[in-house]
Amino acid sequence: MNSVSPDPGDDGGAPAGDDGGAPLALRPLTARSVVLSTLLGHHPPALPARALVRVGELFGTGEGAVRTALTRMVAAGDLEQRDGAYRLTERLLARQARQDDSRAPRTRPWDGGWEIAVVTTDRRPAAERAALRQAMAALRLAELREGCWLRPANLVRDRPAVVTEQCALLTGAAPEGGPAGLAATLWDLDAWALRARALESALRRERGEGLARRFTVSAAVLRHLLADPVLPAALLPADWPGDRLRRHYEDFDREFRELLLRHIGG
């Protein structure tokens, strides 16, 4: 079990300062966020209502509020109730798979090539455009210009149908400028590294704090890892904190997981 994962509708908190040592400004979690974050981080993603109520108690969320949230999420198609447990539906299982991958991205040696995806369909409905944009973000591609997405070809993952149906997929050299300069244009690497260092500091500080605080910090870290472009080392600034944040999180999570399991099983 991964102890917690951020609810797609909650940003998990943001750093209050830029020095890596300031506390995080953590937003209160709603009953829905608590339930989804818990299930997204659980393997398999199914828990009885009583366990989810126990997690809600950490945040002062009453049993009635948690059970109301469960009913509404089933009605919305986020959850299904089966065999005495609440389970994630297919859409959120895909989110969980991306979350797991962000903790241990599957990479391959980079030979200098770039993945390029060019939109080839015209007059796409707004829903299709939005679905493609979400898929590109999940694949860690960035938009160079309207309808043209790219990234270094160093990741191993499948492309969903929404991408293959709307785009021509190519592999080639970086289309313009030096590769490191292009990467810095496509992604705000300095901002990502700054927040990652703040989260590293939070992981160290929160090891001795209560479960609710650890839960929220854990969600913030996992959300931030989803935004890591996972670039080849040659394209990253010096002292890139991505792998270090992952190592620190795994240490933090092992201890937190034991405590949370003890709590919901009590």
VMD Tcl script that draws the C-alpha trace (Angstrom):
set ca {
  {0.00 0.00 0.00}
  {1.23 3.48 -0.87}
  {-0.04 5.50 2.01}
  {-1.64 8.46 0.27}
  {-2.07 9.98 -3.12}
  {-3.36 13.42 -4.05}
  {-6.96 13.81 -5.06}
  {-7.06 15.10 -8.67}
  {-9.25 17.96 -7.46}
  {-6.92 19.10 -4.68}
  {-3.48 20.67 -5.10}
  {-2.06 19.12 -1.95}
  {-0.68 22.36 -0.63}
  {2.08 24.69 -1.82}
  {5.27 26.00 -0.26}
  {4.95 29.22 1.68}
  {8.54 30.23 1.05}
  {11.31 29.85 -1.51}
  {14.23 28.85 0.69}
  {13.29 25.18 1.06}
  {12.91 25.64 4.81}
  {9.67 27.55 5.15}
  {6.56 25.61 6.17}
  {4.13 24.50 3.52}
  {0.82 26.32 3.24}
  {-1.33 23.20 3.36}
  {-4.98 23.53 2.46}
  {-7.62 21.68 4.50}
  {-8.80 18.48 2.84}
  {-12.49 17.91 2.15}
  {-14.17 14.58 2.88}
  {-14.03 13.80 -0.86}
  {-10.32 14.60 -1.01}
  {-9.58 12.43 2.01}
  {-11.43 9.45 0.50}
  {-9.92 9.74 -2.97}
  {-6.41 10.42 -1.72}
  {-6.58 7.36 0.51}
  {-7.90 5.04 -2.20}
  {-5.52 6.37 -4.86}
  {-2.67 5.46 -2.55}
  {-3.97 2.01 -1.59}
  {-3.12 -1.22 -3.44}
  {-5.54 -2.66 -4.33}
  {-7.61 0.56 -4.31}
  {-10.48 -0.73 -2.20}
  {-11.34 -0.16 1.46}
  {-14.45 -0.62 3.62}
  {-16.32 2.47 4.72}
  {-15.17 2.04 8.33}
  {-11.50 2.39 7.29}
  {-12.24 5.54 5.28}
  {-14.19 6.95 8.22}
  {-11.12 6.36 10.40}
  {-8.97 8.36 7.98}
  {-11.54 11.15 7.97}
  {-11.27 11.31 11.77}
  {-7.66 12.45 11.39}
  {-8.96 15.68 9.87}
  {-11.92 16.17 12.19}
  {-14.30 14.98 9.46}
  {-17.28 13.21 10.96}
  {-18.58 9.81 9.93}
  {-21.71 11.33 8.40}
  {-19.66 13.62 6.15}
  {-17.48 10.74 4.95}
  {-20.45 8.49 4.22}
  {-22.23 11.30 2.38}
  {-19.09 11.85 0.28}
  {-18.96 8.13 -0.52}
  {-22.57 8.13 -1.71}
  {-21.99 11.15 -3.92}
  {-18.79 9.72 -5.40}
  {-20.55 6.49 -6.31}
  {-23.28 8.52 -8.01}
  {-20.65 10.56 -9.89}
  {-18.87 7.45 -11.15}
  {-15.66 7.98 -9.13}
  {-16.25 4.91 -6.96}
  {-18.13 1.65 -7.05}
  {-19.33 -0.34 -4.06}
  {-18.63 -4.07 -4.27}
  {-17.93 -6.90 -1.83}
  {-18.31 -4.63 1.17}
  {-15.73 -2.12 -0.03}
  {-15.51 1.10 -2.01}
  {-13.29 0.84 -5.10}
  {-11.88 3.26 -7.64}
  {-13.46 3.15 -11.09}
  {-11.48 2.77 -14.31}
  {-10.83 6.47 -14.83}
  {-9.18 6.86 -11.46}
  {-7.29 3.58 -11.80}
  {-5.49 5.24 -14.72}
  {-4.67 8.15 -12.42}
  {-3.28 5.72 -9.85}
  {-1.06 4.09 -12.48}
  {0.38 7.50 -13.41}
  {0.94 8.25 -9.75}
  {2.85 5.00 -9.25}
  {4.94 5.70 -12.33}
  {5.85 9.16 -11.04}
  {7.48 7.55 -8.00}
  {9.66 5.30 -10.18}
  {9.62 6.52 -13.79}
  {10.55 3.98 -16.45}
  {13.39 5.48 -18.47}
  {15.81 4.36 -21.16}
  {19.19 5.75 -22.24}
  {18.78 8.94 -24.25}
  {20.36 9.00 -27.70}
  {19.51 12.64 -28.40}
  {16.20 11.94 -30.10}
  {12.91 13.66 -29.32}
  {9.32 12.43 -29.36}
  {7.18 14.73 -31.50}
  {3.39 14.61 -31.69}
  {1.65 16.78 -34.29}
  {-2.14 17.15 -34.29}
  {-3.53 16.06 -37.67}
  {-7.30 16.21 -37.09}
  {-9.29 19.36 -37.83}
  {-12.29 20.88 -36.11}
  {-12.01 18.78 -32.98}
  {-14.76 19.16 -30.36}
  {-13.74 20.90 -27.16}
  {-13.97 17.65 -25.21}
  {-11.49 15.95 -27.57}
  {-9.07 18.87 -27.33}
  {-9.25 18.78 -23.53}
  {-8.75 15.01 -23.46}
  {-5.68 15.31 -25.69}
  {-4.19 18.04 -23.52}
  {-4.67 15.90 -20.40}
  {-3.10 12.90 -22.14}
  {-0.08 14.92 -23.25}
  {0.46 16.15 -19.71}
  {0.27 12.58 -18.42}
  {2.84 11.54 -21.05}
  {5.05 14.44 -19.93}
  {5.06 16.11 -23.32}
  {5.14 19.90 -23.56}
  {3.53 22.10 -26.20}
  {6.07 23.92 -28.37}
  {3.36 25.64 -30.37}
  {-0.32 25.07 -31.08}
  {-0.78 21.44 -32.08}
  {2.89 20.44 -31.72}
  {4.03 18.58 -28.61}
  {7.43 17.12 -27.79}
  {9.92 15.84 -25.23}
  {13.22 13.93 -25.17}
  {12.68 10.28 -26.11}
  {13.88 8.80 -22.82}
  {10.63 7.49 -21.29}
  {9.00 4.08 -21.61}
  {5.18 4.17 -21.57}
  {2.16 3.44 -23.71}
  {0.31 6.11 -25.66}
  {-3.46 6.18 -25.20}
  {-5.87 6.07 -28.12}
  {-6.74 9.76 -27.75}
  {-3.15 10.54 -28.80}
  {-2.73 8.01 -31.59}
  {-6.10 8.95 -33.11}
  {-5.49 12.71 -33.18}
  {-1.74 12.97 -33.81}
  {1.08 11.91 -36.08}
  {3.86 10.53 -33.88}
  {7.47 11.09 -34.90}
  {10.96 10.73 -33.48}
  {13.71 13.11 -34.54}
  {16.14 15.83 -33.56}
  {15.11 18.84 -31.50}
  {13.28 21.12 -33.93}
  {14.98 24.36 -32.94}
  {17.80 25.56 -30.71}
  {20.05 23.54 -28.44}
  {18.35 20.71 -26.53}
  {19.11 22.11 -23.05}
  {17.84 25.55 -24.02}
  {14.73 24.05 -25.58}
  {14.01 22.02 -22.45}
  {14.34 25.14 -20.30}
  {11.82 26.86 -22.58}
  {9.31 24.02 -22.44}
  {9.46 23.47 -18.67}
  {10.03 25.87 -15.77}
  {12.80 23.75 -14.30}
  {13.95 26.31 -11.73}
  {10.44 26.61 -10.25}
  {10.03 22.84 -10.10}
  {13.39 22.41 -8.36}
  {12.62 25.20 -5.89}
  {9.38 23.58 -4.79}
  {11.00 20.14 -4.69}
  {13.60 21.40 -2.23}
  {10.87 22.94 -0.07}
  {9.08 19.60 -0.06}
  {12.31 17.80 0.86}
  {12.58 20.04 3.89}
  {8.95 19.38 4.76}
  {9.51 15.61 4.63}
  {12.33 15.96 7.14}
  {10.32 18.24 9.43}
  {7.10 16.25 9.38}
  {8.57 12.86 10.33}
  {7.66 13.52 13.96}
  {4.32 15.23 13.35}
  {0.81 13.77 13.53}
  {-0.76 11.57 10.88}
  {-2.98 14.31 9.43}
  {-0.01 16.59 8.78}
  {2.03 13.76 7.26}
  {-0.93 12.73 5.10}
  {-1.22 16.21 3.59}
  {2.52 16.64 3.03}
  {2.64 13.22 1.37}
  {-0.12 14.26 -1.04}
  {1.76 17.46 -1.90}
  {4.93 15.52 -2.72}
  {3.11 13.02 -4.92}
  {1.36 15.77 -6.84}
  {4.68 17.51 -7.42}
  {6.29 14.32 -8.72}
  {3.52 14.08 -11.31}
  {4.76 17.41 -12.69}
  {8.41 16.32 -12.98}
  {9.27 16.23 -16.73}
  {11.78 13.40 -16.03}
  {14.34 14.74 -18.48}
  {17.71 13.17 -19.33}
  {20.47 14.29 -16.98}
  {22.21 16.17 -19.80}
  {19.27 18.58 -20.05}
  {18.81 19.28 -16.34}
  {20.28 22.09 -14.22}
  {23.02 21.19 -11.76}
  {21.91 19.55 -8.49}
  {18.51 18.54 -9.85}
  {16.45 17.35 -6.83}
  {14.08 14.92 -8.60}
  {15.67 11.59 -7.69}
  {16.62 12.87 -4.24}
  {13.01 13.89 -3.51}
  {11.87 10.42 -4.56}
  {14.36 8.73 -2.23}
  {13.38 10.92 0.69}
  {9.71 10.30 -0.01}
  {10.16 6.51 -0.05}
  {11.83 6.64 3.37}
  {9.07 8.91 4.68}
  {6.34 6.76 3.18}
  {7.53 3.46 4.68}
  {7.19 4.84 8.20}
  {3.97 6.70 7.47}
  {2.38 3.64 5.82}
  {2.87 1.57 8.95}
  {1.32 4.25 11.14}
  {-1.67 4.79 8.86}
  {-2.38 1.07 8.52}
  {-2.27 0.76 12.30}
  {-4.73 3.64 12.58}
  {-7.33 2.44 10.07}
  {-7.09 -1.10 11.35}
  {-7.62 -0.08 14.94}
}
mol new
graphics top color blue
foreach p $ca { graphics top sphere $p radius 0.5 }
foreach p [lrange $ca 0 end-1] q [lrange $ca 1 end] { graphics top cylinder $p $q radius 0.2 }
display resetview
